[in-house]
Amino acid sequence: MELSVPSLADQTCALSAYPWPWGPDAPPRAPAYAPELNLVEHVWNHSKYSDLANFIPHDIDHLRNELANSMREQRNHPHLLRSSIEYAEPEL
């Protein structure tokens, strides 16, 4: 029995007939890794490159406390969070 590979046209036709779970009118999917679109990345980058720049912790608890302080500090400055949202330009 000889097997043949379906042509690209046959494969495309078969895939277009498949009922995708998100429907034909679904919004476009975001890329797998897009840090510029992820608001958490902006908050983390501020902590990493501003608040904790050149920081050398004594142990994991010291790091945890300083990171918590950095996050608390950002929460107290809404303009930092607002700038992260404006930079990411999410479609709301």
ZAZA-774957 format. One line per field, with one value per residue (C-alpha): x, y, z; residue number from 1; residue in three letters. Coordinates in nm, 3 decimals, padded with zeros to 5 digits. Layout:
<sites>
east	[X, ...]
north	[Y, ...]
up	[Z, ...]
k	[NUM, ...]
r	[ala, ...]
</sites>
This chain:
<sites>
east	[00.000, 00.143, 00.090, 00.087, 00.130, -00.168, -00.102, -00.083, -00.418, -00.579, -00.427, -00.544, -00.894, -00.907, -00.785, -01.031, -01.321, -01.208, -01.441, -01.196, -01.313, -01.270, -01.487, -01.428, -01.471, -01.226, -00.981, -00.626, -00.415, -00.122, 00.228, 00.358, 00.612, 00.550, 00.694, 00.610, 00.240, 00.261, 00.194, 00.358, 00.686, 00.689, 00.634, 00.898, 01.147, 01.103, 01.181, 01.468, 01.644, 01.552, 01.468, 01.689, 01.968, 02.307, 02.130, 02.309, 02.092, 02.234, 01.990, 01.657, 01.457, 01.645, 01.567, 01.202, 01.168, 01.331, 01.119, 00.805, 00.916, 00.969, 00.623, 00.467, 00.647, 00.513, 00.162, 00.195, 00.289, 00.004, 00.178, 00.432, 00.157, -00.026, 00.288, 00.321, -00.033, 00.024, 00.348, 00.188, -00.110, -00.348, -00.668, -00.941]
north	[00.000, 00.333, 00.638, 00.989, 01.322, 01.556, 01.872, 02.209, 02.305, 01.990, 02.061, 02.425, 02.320, 02.062, 02.312, 02.583, 02.342, 02.258, 02.410, 02.609, 02.639, 03.018, 03.073, 03.244, 03.596, 03.555, 03.837, 03.785, 03.583, 03.749, 03.616, 03.354, 03.596, 03.967, 04.144, 04.487, 04.393, 04.246, 04.506, 04.290, 04.305, 04.684, 04.672, 04.403, 04.596, 04.905, 04.702, 04.517, 04.807, 05.098, 05.001, 04.692, 04.800, 04.697, 04.533, 04.235, 04.048, 03.870, 03.582, 03.494, 03.659, 03.985, 03.971, 03.889, 04.184, 04.432, 04.311, 04.348, 04.701, 04.784, 04.655, 04.844, 05.161, 05.127, 05.073, 05.404, 05.583, 05.531, 05.741, 05.456, 05.204, 05.444, 05.491, 05.112, 05.091, 05.378, 05.221, 04.881, 05.041, 04.750, 04.737, 04.775]
up	[00.000, -00.103, 00.116, -00.023, 00.146, 00.105, -00.091, 00.082, -00.071, 00.074, 00.417, 00.411, 00.312, 00.590, 00.851, 00.742, 00.793, 01.149, 01.416, 01.630, 01.995, 02.005, 01.698, 01.366, 01.509, 01.797, 01.869, 01.745, 01.983, 02.155, 02.090, 02.332, 02.479, 02.453, 02.759, 02.619, 02.640, 02.989, 03.260, 03.526, 03.332, 03.363, 03.739, 03.779, 03.564, 03.779, 04.091, 03.928, 03.757, 03.983, 04.341, 04.359, 04.123, 04.267, 04.562, 04.716, 04.966, 05.268, 05.229, 05.067, 05.347, 05.297, 04.923, 04.991, 05.232, 04.994, 04.703, 04.914, 05.007, 04.640, 04.545, 04.837, 04.730, 04.375, 04.509, 04.694, 04.370, 04.124, 03.858, 03.819, 03.758, 03.526, 03.318, 03.286, 03.154, 02.910, 02.785, 02.724, 02.544, 02.611, 02.408, 02.670]
k	[1, 2, 3, 4, 5, 6, 7, 8, 9, 10, 11, 12, 13, 14, 15, 16, 17, 18, 19, 20, 21, 22, 23, 24, 25, 26, 27, 28, 29, 30, 31, 32, 33, 34, 35, 36, 37, 38, 39, 40, 41, 42, 43, 44, 45, 46, 47, 48, 49, 50, 51, 52, 53, 54, 55, 56, 57, 58, 59, 60, 61, 62, 63, 64, 65, 66, 67, 68, 69, 70, 71, 72, 73, 74, 75, 76, 77, 78, 79, 80, 81, 82, 83, 84, 85, 86, 87, 88, 89, 90, 91, 92]
r	[met, glu, leu, ser, val, pro, ser, leu, ala, asp, gln, thr, cys, ala, leu, ser, ala, tyr, pro, trp, pro, trp, gly, pro, asp, ala, pro, pro, arg, ala, pro, ala, tyr, ala, pro, glu, leu, asn, leu, val, glu, his, val, trp, asn, his, ser, lys, tyr, ser, asp, leu, ala, asn, phe, ile, pro, his, asp, ile, asp, his, leu, arg, asn, glu, leu, ala, asn, ser, met, arg, glu, gln, arg, asn, his, pro, his, leu, leu, arg, ser, ser, ile, glu, tyr, ala, glu, pro, glu, leu]
</sites>
